Amino acid sequence: MNPGETHRYQVSALDGVGNESALSTPVIVRGVNSPAGIAEAYCYPNPAVGGATPVVHVEGVQLDTLEVKIFDTSGHLVEKGALIPLSITGDKTSYEFVWTGPISSGIYFGLVQGKSNDTSFRSHLKIAVVR
């Protein structure tokens, strides 16, 4: 159901011999927009093995800005950038950031931050790299 669409539902019941009851009182349901925010955030492939390039993927709703910061286990910032919108499905937008490196073997932590109007959203992820 899309936001703004309305649907009318009624139900009836059958007894053991197939007699059907009268229809219930109608219920009208209207689709609403999903709340703004980060619906999902992950990195693939994870682990990134050999020469594989890690890609941060985010599904977001009504976001004005979206960025990722990647830190090593010491807490040092090793990469940052804006996520690029790829596609829209319903009210969700898919974004990606390709981490091109150079990237050493290790465990990394990602912080995805988004903003919608004056509200901030964040999500955390872990990235493993084996070279």
N, CA, C and O atoms as CSV, one atom per row, in Angstrom:
chain,resi,resn,atom,element,x,y,z
A,1,MET,N,N,0.843,-1.165,0.000
A,1,MET,CA,C,0.000,0.000,0.000
A,1,MET,C,C,0.895,1.237,0.000
A,1,MET,O,O,1.843,1.318,0.781
A,2,ASN,N,N,0.606,2.167,-0.845
A,2,ASN,CA,C,1.372,3.397,-0.945
A,2,ASN,C,C,0.802,4.463,-0.018
A,2,ASN,O,O,-0.385,4.428,0.307
A,3,PRO,N,N,1.641,5.417,0.414
A,3,PRO,CA,C,1.144,6.504,1.250
A,3,PRO,C,C,-0.013,7.232,0.566
A,3,PRO,O,O,0.056,7.547,-0.622
A,4,GLY,N,N,-1.081,7.495,1.336
A,4,GLY,CA,C,-2.229,8.206,0.805
A,4,GLY,C,C,-3.304,7.312,0.206
A,4,GLY,O,O,-4.453,7.737,0.084
A,5,GLU,N,N,-2.959,6.082,-0.172
A,5,GLU,CA,C,-3.952,5.160,-0.722
A,5,GLU,C,C,-4.890,4.696,0.390
A,5,GLU,O,O,-4.474,4.517,1.534
A,6,THR,N,N,-6.147,4.504,0.042
A,6,THR,CA,C,-7.091,3.945,1.003
A,6,THR,C,C,-7.640,2.628,0.472
A,6,THR,O,O,-7.835,2.450,-0.730
A,7,HIS,N,N,-7.881,1.717,1.398
A,7,HIS,CA,C,-8.458,0.413,1.072
A,7,HIS,C,C,-9.570,0.130,2.069
A,7,HIS,O,O,-9.483,0.499,3.240
A,8,ARG,N,N,-10.614,-0.530,1.587
A,8,ARG,CA,C,-11.757,-0.882,2.420
A,8,ARG,C,C,-11.761,-2.399,2.586
A,8,ARG,O,O,-11.663,-3.136,1.605
A,9,TYR,N,N,-11.874,-2.860,3.829
A,9,TYR,CA,C,-11.866,-4.288,4.118
A,9,TYR,C,C,-13.125,-4.683,4.873
A,9,TYR,O,O,-13.595,-3.954,5.746
A,10,GLN,N,N,-13.674,-5.864,4.520
A,10,GLN,CA,C,-14.762,-6.486,5.241
A,10,GLN,C,C,-14.462,-7.978,5.299
A,10,GLN,O,O,-13.828,-8.530,4.400
A,11,VAL,N,N,-14.921,-8.617,6.358
A,11,VAL,CA,C,-14.687,-10.054,6.479
A,11,VAL,C,C,-15.994,-10.775,6.755
A,11,VAL,O,O,-16.965,-10.189,7.235
A,12,SER,N,N,-15.993,-12.057,6.440
A,12,SER,CA,C,-17.101,-12.940,6.795
A,12,SER,C,C,-16.479,-14.237,7.289
A,12,SER,O,O,-15.280,-14.469,7.135
A,13,ALA,N,N,-17.321,-15.077,7.887
A,13,ALA,CA,C,-16.820,-16.345,8.418
A,13,ALA,C,C,-17.637,-17.494,7.837
A,13,ALA,O,O,-18.806,-17.334,7.487
A,14,LEU,N,N,-16.998,-18.650,7.745
A,14,LEU,CA,C,-17.672,-19.874,7.296
A,14,LEU,C,C,-17.773,-20.834,8.469
A,14,LEU,O,O,-16.832,-20.974,9.250
A,15,ASP,N,N,-18.942,-21.506,8.591
A,15,ASP,CA,C,-19.041,-22.536,9.623
A,15,ASP,C,C,-18.580,-23.871,9.046
A,15,ASP,O,O,-18.120,-23.936,7.906
A,16,GLY,N,N,-18.703,-24.930,9.836
A,16,GLY,CA,C,-18.201,-26.239,9.440
A,16,GLY,C,C,-18.861,-26.837,8.212
A,16,GLY,O,O,-18.287,-27.722,7.577
A,17,VAL,N,N,-20.063,-26.373,7.858
A,17,VAL,CA,C,-20.749,-26.935,6.698
A,17,VAL,C,C,-20.779,-25.967,5.520
A,17,VAL,O,O,-21.434,-26.231,4.512
A,18,GLY,N,N,-20.061,-24.833,5.649
A,18,GLY,CA,C,-19.935,-23.910,4.520
A,18,GLY,C,C,-20.896,-22.739,4.506
A,18,GLY,O,O,-20.922,-21.980,3.537
A,19,ASN,N,N,-21.700,-22.570,5.573
A,19,ASN,CA,C,-22.581,-21.404,5.642
A,19,ASN,C,C,-21.753,-20.154,5.936
A,19,ASN,O,O,-20.907,-20.150,6.829
A,20,GLU,N,N,-22.013,-19.097,5.169
A,20,GLU,CA,C,-21.235,-17.867,5.315
A,20,GLU,C,C,-22.025,-16.830,6.111
A,20,GLU,O,O,-23.221,-16.640,5.889
A,21,SER,N,N,-21.342,-16.167,7.036
A,21,SER,CA,C,-21.973,-15.113,7.835
A,21,SER,C,C,-22.114,-13.841,7.003
A,21,SER,O,O,-21.594,-13.742,5.891
A,22,ALA,N,N,-22.825,-12.882,7.565
A,22,ALA,CA,C,-22.926,-11.565,6.927
A,22,ALA,C,C,-21.554,-10.891,6.992
A,22,ALA,O,O,-20.716,-11.234,7.826
A,23,LEU,N,N,-21.347,-9.929,6.096
A,23,LEU,CA,C,-20.087,-9.172,6.105
A,23,LEU,C,C,-20.005,-8.288,7.341
A,23,LEU,O,O,-21.010,-7.771,7.829
A,24,SER,N,N,-18.801,-8.133,7.825
A,24,SER,CA,C,-18.571,-7.251,8.972
A,24,SER,C,C,-18.740,-5.793,8.550
A,24,SER,O,O,-18.877,-5.481,7.367
A,25,THR,N,N,-18.728,-4.921,9.537
A,25,THR,CA,C,-18.719,-3.489,9.260
A,25,THR,C,C,-17.415,-3.159,8.536
A,25,THR,O,O,-16.361,-3.663,8.923
A,26,PRO,N,N,-17.460,-2.329,7.499
A,26,PRO,CA,C,-16.226,-2.023,6.758
A,26,PRO,C,C,-15.208,-1.272,7.620
A,26,PRO,O,O,-15.560,-0.453,8.469
A,27,VAL,N,N,-13.953,-1.580,7.372
A,27,VAL,CA,C,-12.839,-0.865,7.983
A,27,VAL,C,C,-12.062,-0.221,6.849
A,27,VAL,O,O,-11.718,-0.882,5.869
A,28,ILE,N,N,-11.785,1.072,6.983
A,28,ILE,CA,C,-11.029,1.782,5.951
A,28,ILE,C,C,-9.635,2.048,6.478
A,28,ILE,O,O,-9.461,2.595,7.567
A,29,VAL,N,N,-8.640,1.653,5.693
A,29,VAL,CA,C,-7.237,1.784,6.080
A,29,VAL,C,C,-6.547,2.683,5.068
A,29,VAL,O,O,-6.744,2.533,3.862
A,30,ARG,N,N,-5.739,3.619,5.556
A,30,ARG,CA,C,-5.002,4.519,4.674
A,30,ARG,C,C,-3.510,4.347,4.902
A,30,ARG,O,O,-3.051,4.316,6.044
A,31,GLY,N,N,-2.750,4.236,3.814
A,31,GLY,CA,C,-1.293,4.105,3.906
A,31,GLY,C,C,-0.661,5.414,4.368
A,31,GLY,O,O,-1.110,6.499,4.000
A,32,VAL,N,N,0.377,5.294,5.173
A,32,VAL,CA,C,1.090,6.469,5.675
A,32,VAL,C,C,2.551,6.391,5.279
A,32,VAL,O,O,3.052,5.318,4.941
A,33,ASN,N,N,3.227,7.511,5.319
A,33,ASN,CA,C,4.660,7.547,5.046
A,33,ASN,C,C,5.428,6.910,6.191
A,33,ASN,O,O,5.027,7.014,7.350
A,34,SER,N,N,6.526,6.253,5.867
A,34,SER,CA,C,7.419,5.737,6.893
A,34,SER,C,C,8.116,6.910,7.563
A,34,SER,O,O,8.337,7.940,6.925
A,35,PRO,N,N,8.464,6.775,8.834
A,35,PRO,CA,C,9.174,7.867,9.500
A,35,PRO,C,C,10.574,8.039,8.908
A,35,PRO,O,O,11.182,7.079,8.434
A,36,ALA,N,N,11.067,9.256,8.944
A,36,ALA,CA,C,12.414,9.535,8.439
A,36,ALA,C,C,13.433,8.769,9.275
A,36,ALA,O,O,13.222,8.528,10.463
A,37,GLY,N,N,14.545,8.389,8.637
A,37,GLY,CA,C,15.612,7.738,9.381
A,37,GLY,C,C,16.394,6.758,8.538
A,37,GLY,O,O,16.170,6.624,7.335
A,38,ILE,N,N,17.311,6.080,9.190
A,38,ILE,CA,C,18.134,5.043,8.561
A,38,ILE,C,C,17.474,3.708,8.869
A,38,ILE,O,O,17.408,3.294,10.026
A,39,ALA,N,N,16.989,3.038,7.835
A,39,ALA,CA,C,16.290,1.770,8.020
A,39,ALA,C,C,17.270,0.608,8.154
A,39,ALA,O,O,17.020,-0.332,8.908
A,40,GLU,N,N,18.390,0.670,7.421
A,40,GLU,CA,C,19.350,-0.437,7.400
A,40,GLU,C,C,20.700,0.088,6.946
A,40,GLU,O,O,20.771,0.959,6.079
A,41,ALA,N,N,21.774,-0.438,7.529
A,41,ALA,CA,C,23.129,-0.075,7.110
A,41,ALA,C,C,24.029,-1.298,7.271
A,41,ALA,O,O,24.048,-1.935,8.324
A,42,TYR,N,N,24.779,-1.619,6.205
A,42,TYR,CA,C,25.697,-2.752,6.268
A,42,TYR,C,C,26.802,-2.551,5.233
A,42,TYR,O,O,26.724,-1.671,4.375
A,43,CYS,N,N,27.829,-3.390,5.337
A,43,CYS,CA,C,28.941,-3.361,4.386
A,43,CYS,C,C,29.012,-4.720,3.699
A,43,CYS,O,O,28.804,-5.758,4.328
A,44,TYR,N,N,29.304,-4.700,2.416
A,44,TYR,CA,C,29.486,-5.960,1.682
A,44,TYR,C,C,30.657,-5.805,0.733
A,44,TYR,O,O,30.910,-4.671,0.326
A,45,PRO,N,N,31.399,-6.834,0.337
A,45,PRO,CA,C,31.421,-8.096,1.061
A,45,PRO,C,C,32.035,-7.873,2.438
A,45,PRO,O,O,32.849,-6.969,2.630
A,46,ASN,N,N,31.642,-8.689,3.371
A,46,ASN,CA,C,32.151,-8.538,4.727
A,46,ASN,C,C,32.320,-9.920,5.324
A,46,ASN,O,O,31.344,-10.523,5.770
A,47,PRO,N,N,33.543,-10.434,5.340
A,47,PRO,CA,C,34.797,-9.706,5.149
A,47,PRO,C,C,35.138,-9.480,3.680
A,47,PRO,O,O,34.760,-10.256,2.803
A,48,ALA,N,N,35.858,-8.399,3.446
A,48,ALA,CA,C,36.394,-8.112,2.108
A,48,ALA,C,C,37.729,-8.840,2.013
A,48,ALA,O,O,38.700,-8.458,2.666
A,49,VAL,N,N,37.774,-9.881,1.204
A,49,VAL,CA,C,38.944,-10.750,1.128
A,49,VAL,C,C,39.714,-10.491,-0.167
A,49,VAL,O,O,39.121,-10.205,-1.207
A,50,GLY,N,N,41.058,-10.597,-0.090
A,50,GLY,CA,C,41.896,-10.384,-1.269
A,50,GLY,C,C,41.792,-8.936,-1.710
A,50,GLY,O,O,42.033,-8.026,-0.916
A,51,GLY,N,N,41.443,-8.718,-2.941
A,51,GLY,CA,C,41.331,-7.357,-3.460
A,51,GLY,C,C,39.909,-6.812,-3.460
A,51,GLY,O,O,39.650,-5.768,-4.059
A,52,ALA,N,N,38.976,-7.509,-2.792
A,52,ALA,CA,C,37.575,-7.066,-2.791
A,52,ALA,C,C,37.452,-5.663,-2.199
A,52,ALA,O,O,38.117,-5.326,-1.219
A,53,THR,N,N,36.597,-4.861,-2.808
A,53,THR,CA,C,36.372,-3.488,-2.371
A,53,THR,C,C,35.157,-3.436,-1.452
A,53,THR,O,O,34.062,-3.819,-1.865
A,54,PRO,N,N,35.327,-2.968,-0.205
A,54,PRO,CA,C,34.181,-2.843,0.692
A,54,PRO,C,C,33.224,-1.744,0.218
A,54,PRO,O,O,33.652,-0.663,-0.188
A,55,VAL,N,N,31.935,-2.037,0.277
A,55,VAL,CA,C,30.899,-1.076,-0.108
A,55,VAL,C,C,29.939,-0.924,1.065
A,55,VAL,O,O,29.399,-1.914,1.558
A,56,VAL,N,N,29.726,0.300,1.510
A,56,VAL,CA,C,28.751,0.581,2.562
A,56,VAL,C,C,27.415,0.835,1.882
A,56,VAL,O,O,27.309,1.693,1.005
A,57,HIS,N,N,26.391,0.082,2.291
A,57,HIS,CA,C,25.047,0.203,1.713
A,57,HIS,C,C,24.088,0.652,2.807
A,57,HIS,O,O,24.104,0.116,3.915
A,58,VAL,N,N,23.247,1.643,2.491
A,58,VAL,CA,C,22.287,2.174,3.460
A,58,VAL,C,C,20.926,2.308,2.797
A,58,VAL,O,O,20.822,2.739,1.648
A,59,GLU,N,N,19.889,1.936,3.527
A,59,GLU,CA,C,18.506,2.194,3.128
A,59,GLU,C,C,18.008,3.289,4.059
A,59,GLU,O,O,18.053,3.142,5.281
A,60,GLY,N,N,17.530,4.394,3.476
A,60,GLY,CA,C,17.080,5.511,4.289
A,60,GLY,C,C,15.756,6.068,3.810
A,60,GLY,O,O,15.359,5.862,2.663
A,61,VAL,N,N,15.075,6.774,4.700
A,61,VAL,CA,C,13.786,7.379,4.402
A,61,VAL,C,C,13.875,8.879,4.679
A,61,VAL,O,O,14.214,9.296,5.787
A,62,GLN,N,N,13.568,9.680,3.667
A,62,GLN,CA,C,13.481,11.138,3.779
A,62,GLN,C,C,14.724,11.769,4.399
A,62,GLN,O,O,14.615,12.598,5.302
A,63,LEU,N,N,15.896,11.384,3.922
A,63,LEU,CA,C,17.143,11.945,4.450
A,63,LEU,C,C,17.636,13.062,3.543
A,63,LEU,O,O,17.649,12.919,2.320
A,64,ASP,N,N,18.043,14.175,4.146
A,64,ASP,CA,C,18.585,15.299,3.388
A,64,ASP,C,C,20.075,15.106,3.119
A,64,ASP,O,O,20.560,15.431,2.035
A,65,THR,N,N,20.800,14.576,4.107
A,65,THR,CA,C,22.235,14.304,3.963
A,65,THR,C,C,22.534,12.940,4.561
A,65,THR,O,O,21.820,12.461,5.443
A,66,LEU,N,N,23.602,12.319,4.066
A,66,LEU,CA,C,24.006,11.015,4.573
A,66,LEU,C,C,25.499,10.847,4.321
A,66,LEU,O,O,25.957,10.962,3.184
A,67,GLU,N,N,26.258,10.574,5.381
A,67,GLU,CA,C,27.702,10.385,5.244
A,67,GLU,C,C,28.151,9.209,6.085
A,67,GLU,O,O,27.458,8.775,7.006
A,68,VAL,N,N,29.336,8.699,5.748
A,68,VAL,CA,C,29.936,7.606,6.507
A,68,VAL,C,C,31.341,8.029,6.919
A,68,VAL,O,O,32.059,8.685,6.164
A,69,LYS,N,N,31.716,7.638,8.135
A,69,LYS,CA,C,33.086,7.788,8.631
A,69,LYS,C,C,33.551,6.409,9.037
A,69,LYS,O,O,32.828,5.679,9.715
A,70,ILE,N,N,34.772,6.041,8.620
A,70,ILE,CA,C,35.324,4.727,8.928
A,70,ILE,C,C,36.555,4.917,9.807
A,70,ILE,O,O,37.454,5.695,9.489
A,71,PHE,N,N,36.574,4.182,10.928
A,71,PHE,CA,C,37.639,4.304,11.918
A,71,PHE,C,C,38.346,2.961,12.071
A,71,PHE,O,O,37.733,1.906,11.907
A,72,ASP,N,N,39.661,3.008,12.392
A,72,ASP,CA,C,40.360,1.769,12.723
A,72,ASP,C,C,40.096,1.453,14.193
A,72,ASP,O,O,39.405,2.214,14.872
A,73,THR,N,N,40.636,0.342,14.694
A,73,THR,CA,C,40.361,-0.066,16.076
A,73,THR,C,C,40.978,0.865,17.102
A,73,THR,O,O,40.621,0.803,18.278
A,74,SER,N,N,41.898,1.729,16.685
A,74,SER,CA,C,42.465,2.730,17.596
A,74,SER,C,C,41.608,3.979,17.665
A,74,SER,O,O,41.879,4.885,18.454
A,75,GLY,N,N,40.571,4.026,16.836
A,75,GLY,CA,C,39.701,5.199,16.831
A,75,GLY,C,C,40.129,6.287,15.869
A,75,GLY,O,O,39.550,7.373,15.864
A,76,HIS,N,N,41.149,6.007,15.044
A,76,HIS,CA,C,41.609,6.990,14.065
A,76,HIS,C,C,40.709,6.951,12.830
A,76,HIS,O,O,40.383,5.881,12.314
A,77,LEU,N,N,40.320,8.123,12.376
A,77,LEU,CA,C,39.520,8.228,11.159
A,77,LEU,C,C,40.393,7.862,9.964
A,77,LEU,O,O,41.434,8.480,9.745
A,78,VAL,N,N,39.973,6.857,9.187
A,78,VAL,CA,C,40.764,6.434,8.033
A,78,VAL,C,C,40.089,6.764,6.703
A,78,VAL,O,O,40.750,6.778,5.665
A,79,GLU,N,N,38.777,7.030,6.721
A,79,GLU,CA,C,38.054,7.360,5.490
A,79,GLU,C,C,36.741,8.021,5.850
A,79,GLU,O,O,36.151,7.723,6.888
A,80,LYS,N,N,36.285,8.917,4.993
A,80,LYS,CA,C,34.944,9.478,5.154
A,80,LYS,C,C,34.437,9.921,3.798
A,80,LYS,O,O,35.213,10.188,2.881
A,81,GLY,N,N,33.133,9.992,3.690
A,81,GLY,CA,C,32.560,10.435,2.433
A,81,GLY,C,C,31.048,10.426,2.462
A,81,GLY,O,O,30.427,9.880,3.373
A,82,ALA,N,N,30.466,11.045,1.443
A,82,ALA,CA,C,29.011,11.085,1.297
A,82,ALA,C,C,28.540,9.818,0.613
A,82,ALA,O,O,29.207,9.298,-0.281
A,83,LEU,N,N,27.391,9.326,1.036
A,83,LEU,CA,C,26.775,8.184,0.363
A,83,LEU,C,C,25.987,8.700,-0.826
A,83,LEU,O,O,25.312,9.725,-0.736
A,84,ILE,N,N,26.072,7.996,-1.928
A,84,ILE,CA,C,25.451,8.396,-3.189
A,84,ILE,C,C,24.108,7.682,-3.334
A,84,ILE,O,O,24.049,6.458,-3.214
A,85,PRO,N,N,23.015,8.434,-3.594
A,85,PRO,CA,C,21.727,7.755,-3.807
A,85,PRO,C,C,21.744,6.935,-5.091
A,85,PRO,O,O,22.217,7.403,-6.127
A,86,LEU,N,N,21.223,5.698,-5.020
A,86,LEU,CA,C,21.202,4.795,-6.174
A,86,LEU,C,C,19.807,4.590,-6.730
A,86,LEU,O,O,19.589,4.707,-7.936
A,87,SER,N,N,18.862,4.284,-5.855
A,87,SER,CA,C,17.510,3.985,-6.329
A,87,SER,C,C,16.497,4.300,-5.251
A,87,SER,O,O,16.827,4.416,-4.070
A,88,ILE,N,N,15.242,4.437,-5.690
A,88,ILE,CA,C,14.135,4.687,-4.768
A,88,ILE,C,C,13.114,3.582,-4.958
A,88,ILE,O,O,12.684,3.305,-6.078
A,89,THR,N,N,12.725,2.946,-3.849
A,89,THR,CA,C,11.692,1.925,-3.860
A,89,THR,C,C,10.667,2.320,-2.798
A,89,THR,O,O,10.961,2.293,-1.603
A,90,GLY,N,N,9.476,2.684,-3.237
A,90,GLY,CA,C,8.474,3.174,-2.289
A,90,GLY,C,C,8.968,4.465,-1.683
A,90,GLY,O,O,9.269,5.418,-2.401
A,91,ASP,N,N,9.055,4.506,-0.360
A,91,ASP,CA,C,9.543,5.712,0.304
A,91,ASP,C,C,10.991,5.567,0.785
A,91,ASP,O,O,11.505,6.455,1.465
A,92,LYS,N,N,11.660,4.448,0.435
A,92,LYS,CA,C,13.051,4.227,0.826
A,92,LYS,C,C,13.993,4.532,-0.328
A,92,LYS,O,O,13.702,4.231,-1.485
A,93,THR,N,N,15.118,5.131,0.007
A,93,THR,CA,C,16.176,5.388,-0.966
A,93,THR,C,C,17.380,4.530,-0.599
A,93,THR,O,O,17.745,4.442,0.573
A,94,SER,N,N,17.999,3.896,-1.596
A,94,SER,CA,C,19.221,3.116,-1.395
A,94,SER,C,C,20.417,4.004,-1.693
A,94,SER,O,O,20.433,4.723,-2.692
A,95,TYR,N,N,21.419,3.952,-0.823
A,95,TYR,CA,C,22.638,4.739,-0.972
A,95,TYR,C,C,23.836,3.801,-0.879
A,95,TYR,O,O,23.761,2.746,-0.249
A,96,GLU,N,N,24.954,4.197,-1.517
A,96,GLU,CA,C,26.186,3.424,-1.366
A,96,GLU,C,C,27.398,4.331,-1.334
A,96,GLU,O,O,27.417,5.420,-1.908
A,97,PHE,N,N,28.415,3.832,-0.634
A,97,PHE,CA,C,29.732,4.465,-0.591
A,97,PHE,C,C,30.740,3.367,-0.854
A,97,PHE,O,O,30.777,2.377,-0.123
A,98,VAL,N,N,31.565,3.523,-1.892
A,98,VAL,CA,C,32.591,2.538,-2.238
A,98,VAL,C,C,33.902,2.990,-1.604
A,98,VAL,O,O,34.413,4.067,-1.910
A,99,TRP,N,N,34.439,2.152,-0.716
A,99,TRP,CA,C,35.685,2.474,-0.023
A,99,TRP,C,C,36.836,1.962,-0.871
A,99,TRP,O,O,37.127,0.765,-0.882
A,100,THR,N,N,37.488,2.873,-1.580
A,100,THR,CA,C,38.509,2.482,-2.545
A,100,THR,C,C,39.912,2.375,-1.965
A,100,THR,O,O,40.803,1.846,-2.630
A,101,GLY,N,N,40.134,2.850,-0.773
A,101,GLY,CA,C,41.413,2.582,-0.116
A,101,GLY,C,C,42.502,3.597,-0.363
A,101,GLY,O,O,42.200,4.708,-0.798
A,102,PRO,N,N,43.757,3.270,-0.106
A,102,PRO,CA,C,44.306,1.940,0.200
A,102,PRO,C,C,43.799,1.431,1.549
A,102,PRO,O,O,43.603,2.202,2.489
A,103,ILE,N,N,43.593,0.121,1.622
A,103,ILE,CA,C,43.000,-0.482,2.813
A,103,ILE,C,C,43.878,-1.643,3.268
A,103,ILE,O,O,44.176,-2.550,2.490
A,104,SER,N,N,44.287,-1.607,4.528
A,104,SER,CA,C,45.070,-2.690,5.119
A,104,SER,C,C,44.142,-3.712,5.749
A,104,SER,O,O,42.978,-3.422,6.025
A,105,SER,N,N,44.665,-4.913,5.975
A,105,SER,CA,C,43.899,-5.919,6.712
A,105,SER,C,C,43.566,-5.386,8.091
A,105,SER,O,O,44.369,-4.689,8.713
A,106,GLY,N,N,42.376,-5.719,8.563
A,106,GLY,CA,C,42.003,-5.306,9.912
A,106,GLY,C,C,40.504,-5.235,10.088
A,106,GLY,O,O,39.722,-5.529,9.184
A,107,ILE,N,N,40.140,-4.833,11.288
A,107,ILE,CA,C,38.744,-4.611,11.643
A,107,ILE,C,C,38.536,-3.100,11.708
A,107,ILE,O,O,39.347,-2.373,12.283
A,108,TYR,N,N,37.445,-2.642,11.114
A,108,TYR,CA,C,37.124,-1.223,11.071
A,108,TYR,C,C,35.699,-1.023,11.564
A,108,TYR,O,O,34.875,-1.936,11.520
A,109,PHE,N,N,35.430,0.175,12.028
A,109,PHE,CA,C,34.106,0.530,12.505
A,109,PHE,C,C,33.576,1.689,11.672
A,109,PHE,O,O,34.279,2.672,11.439
A,110,GLY,N,N,32.340,1.566,11.230
A,110,GLY,CA,C,31.729,2.616,10.436
A,110,GLY,C,C,30.652,3.328,11.225
A,110,GLY,O,O,29.910,2.710,11.989
A,111,LEU,N,N,30.575,4.626,11.035
A,111,LEU,CA,C,29.518,5.447,11.617
A,111,LEU,C,C,28.788,6.115,10.460
A,111,LEU,O,O,29.358,6.944,9.752
A,112,VAL,N,N,27.527,5.749,10.275
A,112,VAL,CA,C,26.706,6.351,9.235
A,112,VAL,C,C,25.834,7.403,9.906
A,112,VAL,O,O,25.122,7.112,10.868
A,113,GLN,N,N,25.896,8.629,9.389
A,113,GLN,CA,C,25.114,9.720,9.969
A,113,GLN,C,C,24.251,10.356,8.897
A,113,GLN,O,O,24.721,10.682,7.807
A,114,GLY,N,N,22.974,10.527,9.227
A,114,GLY,CA,C,22.043,11.158,8.303
A,114,GLY,C,C,21.300,12.273,8.995
A,114,GLY,O,O,21.259,12.349,10.223
A,115,LYS,N,N,20.708,13.145,8.186
A,115,LYS,CA,C,19.953,14.262,8.733
A,115,LYS,C,C,18.686,14.450,7.907
A,115,LYS,O,O,18.713,14.364,6.679
A,116,SER,N,N,17.587,14.704,8.588
A,116,SER,CA,C,16.321,15.032,7.956
A,116,SER,C,C,15.744,16.220,8.706
A,116,SER,O,O,15.419,16.120,9.890
A,117,ASN,N,N,15.618,17.342,8.015
A,117,ASN,CA,C,15.239,18.603,8.657
A,117,ASN,C,C,16.219,18.873,9.792
A,117,ASN,O,O,17.414,19.009,9.531
A,118,ASP,N,N,15.770,18.954,11.027
A,118,ASP,CA,C,16.668,19.229,12.145
A,118,ASP,C,C,16.927,17.998,13.007
A,118,ASP,O,O,17.442,18.113,14.119
A,119,THR,N,N,16.571,16.827,12.497
A,119,THR,CA,C,16.743,15.595,13.262
A,119,THR,C,C,17.910,14.797,12.695
A,119,THR,O,O,18.028,14.631,11.481
A,120,SER,N,N,18.778,14.299,13.592
A,120,SER,CA,C,19.934,13.506,13.184
A,120,SER,C,C,19.678,12.026,13.459
A,120,SER,O,O,18.991,11.664,14.414
A,121,PHE,N,N,20.244,11.185,12.605
A,121,PHE,CA,C,20.130,9.739,12.739
A,121,PHE,C,C,21.515,9.144,12.582
A,121,PHE,O,O,22.354,9.701,11.874
A,122,ARG,N,N,21.764,8.018,13.235
A,122,ARG,CA,C,23.051,7.342,13.071
A,122,ARG,C,C,22.884,5.839,13.176
A,122,ARG,O,O,21.954,5.324,13.796
A,123,SER,N,N,23.829,5.161,12.543
A,123,SER,CA,C,23.884,3.704,12.593
A,123,SER,C,C,25.353,3.301,12.591
A,123,SER,O,O,26.187,3.983,11.997
A,124,HIS,N,N,25.667,2.197,13.252
A,124,HIS,CA,C,27.041,1.718,13.350
A,124,HIS,C,C,27.185,0.408,12.581
A,124,HIS,O,O,26.238,-0.370,12.471
A,125,LEU,N,N,28.382,0.180,12.056
A,125,LEU,CA,C,28.650,-1.087,11.382
A,125,LEU,C,C,30.104,-1.479,11.577
A,125,LEU,O,O,30.954,-0.643,11.883
A,126,LYS,N,N,30.375,-2.768,11.394
A,126,LYS,CA,C,31.726,-3.308,11.487
A,126,LYS,C,C,32.142,-3.790,10.110
A,126,LYS,O,O,31.335,-4.337,9.359
A,127,ILE,N,N,33.416,-3.581,9.788
A,127,ILE,CA,C,33.944,-3.974,8.489
A,127,ILE,C,C,35.230,-4.777,8.725
A,127,ILE,O,O,36.142,-4.320,9.414
A,128,ALA,N,N,35.285,-5.968,8.146
A,128,ALA,CA,C,36.496,-6.783,8.232
A,128,ALA,C,C,37.162,-6.812,6.856
A,128,ALA,O,O,36.502,-6.999,5.834
A,129,VAL,N,N,38.490,-6.620,6.852
A,129,VAL,CA,C,39.261,-6.650,5.608
A,129,VAL,C,C,40.412,-7.625,5.780
A,129,VAL,O,O,41.170,-7.530,6.746
A,130,VAL,N,N,40.551,-8.575,4.837
A,130,VAL,CA,C,41.641,-9.552,4.852
A,130,VAL,C,C,42.351,-9.447,3.502
A,130,VAL,O,O,41.781,-9.801,2.470
A,131,ARG,N,N,43.586,-8.963,3.510
A,131,ARG,CA,C,44.353,-8.793,2.269
A,131,ARG,C,C,45.332,-9.906,2.076
A,131,ARG,O,O,46.061,-9.922,1.084
